[in-house]
Amino acid sequence: MDRFDEAILRALEVDGRLSFAELGERSGLSKAPCWKRVQALESSGVIRGYRADLDPVALGLSTLAFVQVTVAFDRHEAFEQAVAAHPAVLGCHATVGATDYLLRVVMPSMTALDDFLRQSLWRLPGVERFTTTLAMRTIKENGALMPNL
């Protein structure tokens, strides 16, 4: 990855809807070479995709929780497959420490979160115990990766 690729990624990370002409202008390339570089970045997996950044509260999903989960030793693969398919789980991270996973869950209400924990999470393969932390408000989310290079 060279300075042109980095410039392209910095610009796309801020605004994924830039035209190739504008992206090329910002990165110091013409439209065609810029397009080829974006294709190469997509093919290599550096660019994983494009999507709209939706506001969960505006969509009626105002309850955000982080759930630490401990899973039976021999059930990790089944748990990971089940949690990956669950629409309420926005993120799942394998962790080192007192628990095995950290889930980020969004729900329309506390009642819905309670139902998810009691009816869905307990039924996922291998779940032995979990601890839930509620987010009061979000300070920062979806920070940029490129400034960390």
Secondary structure, DSSP 4 states (H G I P E B T S, - for coil): --HHHHHHHHHHHH-TT--HHHHHHHHT--HHHHHHHHHHHHHTTSS--------TTTTT--EEEEEEEEE-GGGHHHHHHHHHH-TTEEEEEE-SSSSSEEEEEEESSHHHHHHIIIIIGGGSTTEEEEEEEE-S--S--S--SGGG-
